[in-house]
Amino acid sequence: MTDSFAVAIEPLLKAIGASAVPLDQATASDVILDWEGRPAVAVRLDFSGTLAGLIAAVEDELGAPLGSLDRVQKQAAIRTLDEQGAFTIRKAIEDVADAMGVTRITIYNYLNAIREAG
């Protein structure tokens, strides 16, 4: 991988929680990026901390853990998490419900209300 390519993709990799992997260490689930017509690097995506990171960011934004928020704040947290794509992550509904101390049905109700309001 060229130095300029490594520098160019570094912020992206950091933002999405990915890492660059040498081509000879790539696995079938890695994404191979080409540079100047040749394979340059494998990108390994790591979704394990993604939801936790999104939750932490929302908690920082709202100034409290999800479980201690009032109903209106919880709805705002769900709106933010939904806008950030959190609920596309497998088991996110259950994990967010646990973090908030509510049921999955409550999360679905919040999402339905948010999405219907447009």
C-alpha positions as CSV (number, residue, x, y, z in Angstrom):
1,M,0.0,0.0,0.0
2,T,1.3,3.4,-0.9
3,D,1.8,5.9,1.9
4,S,-0.6,8.4,0.3
5,F,-3.3,5.8,0.1
6,A,-2.8,4.8,3.7
7,V,-3.0,8.4,4.8
8,A,-6.1,9.0,2.6
9,I,-8.1,6.1,4.1
10,E,-7.0,6.4,7.7
11,P,-9.7,8.8,8.8
12,L,-12.4,6.6,7.1
13,L,-11.1,3.5,8.8
14,K,-11.1,5.2,12.2
15,A,-14.6,6.6,11.7
16,I,-16.1,3.2,10.9
17,G,-14.1,1.1,13.4
18,A,-12.2,-0.7,10.7
19,S,-8.5,-1.6,10.3
20,A,-6.2,-2.1,7.4
21,V,-4.8,-5.6,7.0
22,P,-2.0,-6.7,4.8
23,L,-3.2,-8.5,1.7
24,D,-1.5,-11.7,2.7
25,Q,-3.5,-11.8,6.0
26,A,-6.9,-11.0,4.4
27,T,-9.8,-13.3,5.1
28,A,-12.9,-13.9,3.0
29,S,-14.9,-11.3,5.0
30,D,-12.4,-8.5,4.4
31,V,-12.9,-5.9,1.8
32,I,-10.1,-5.6,-0.7
33,L,-9.4,-2.0,-1.9
34,D,-7.6,-1.4,-5.2
35,W,-5.2,1.5,-5.7
36,E,-4.0,2.4,-9.2
37,G,-5.5,-0.7,-10.6
38,R,-4.0,-3.2,-8.2
39,P,-5.1,-4.7,-4.8
40,A,-3.6,-2.5,-2.2
41,V,-5.0,-3.4,1.2
42,A,-7.7,-5.4,2.9
43,V,-10.1,-3.6,5.2
44,R,-11.4,-5.5,8.2
45,L,-14.7,-4.2,9.5
46,D,-15.4,-4.6,13.2
47,F,-19.0,-4.1,14.2
48,S,-18.6,-5.5,17.7
49,G,-18.2,-2.0,19.3
50,T,-20.4,-0.1,16.9
51,L,-23.7,-0.2,18.9
52,A,-21.9,0.4,22.1
53,G,-20.1,3.4,20.6
54,L,-23.4,4.8,19.3
55,I,-25.0,4.4,22.7
56,A,-22.1,6.1,24.4
57,A,-22.3,9.0,22.0
58,V,-26.0,9.5,22.7
59,E,-25.4,9.2,26.4
60,D,-22.7,11.9,26.1
61,E,-25.0,14.1,24.1
62,L,-27.9,13.8,26.5
63,G,-25.6,13.9,29.6
64,A,-26.8,10.7,31.3
65,P,-27.0,6.9,30.8
66,L,-29.9,5.7,28.8
67,G,-31.5,4.0,31.8
68,S,-31.7,7.2,33.7
69,L,-33.4,9.3,31.0
70,D,-37.1,10.3,31.2
71,R,-39.5,9.2,28.6
72,V,-39.0,12.3,26.3
73,Q,-35.3,11.9,26.5
74,K,-35.5,8.2,25.7
75,Q,-37.6,9.0,22.7
76,A,-34.9,11.6,21.6
77,A,-32.2,8.9,22.1
78,I,-34.1,6.4,20.0
79,R,-34.6,9.1,17.3
80,T,-30.8,9.8,17.3
81,L,-29.9,6.1,17.3
82,D,-32.3,5.5,14.4
83,E,-30.9,8.4,12.4
84,Q,-27.4,6.9,12.9
85,G,-28.5,3.5,11.6
86,A,-28.2,1.7,15.0
87,F,-31.2,-0.4,14.4
88,T,-29.7,-2.0,11.3
89,I,-27.3,-3.8,13.6
90,R,-28.3,-7.3,14.6
91,K,-30.0,-7.5,18.1
92,A,-29.8,-3.7,18.5
93,I,-33.4,-3.4,19.6
94,E,-32.8,-5.9,22.5
95,D,-29.5,-4.2,23.4
96,V,-30.9,-0.7,23.5
97,A,-34.0,-1.9,25.4
98,D,-31.7,-3.5,28.0
99,A,-29.6,-0.3,28.2
100,M,-32.8,1.8,28.7
101,G,-34.4,-0.6,31.1
102,V,-37.5,-1.0,28.9
103,T,-39.0,-3.8,26.8
104,R,-38.4,-4.4,23.2
105,I,-42.0,-3.5,22.6
106,T,-41.3,0.0,24.0
107,I,-38.5,0.5,21.6
108,Y,-40.7,-0.6,18.7
109,N,-43.4,1.8,19.9
110,Y,-40.9,4.7,20.0
111,L,-39.6,3.8,16.6
112,N,-43.1,3.5,15.1
113,A,-44.1,6.9,16.6
114,I,-40.9,8.6,15.3
115,R,-41.2,7.1,11.8
116,E,-44.9,7.9,11.5
117,A,-44.2,11.5,12.5
118,G,-41.8,11.7,9.6
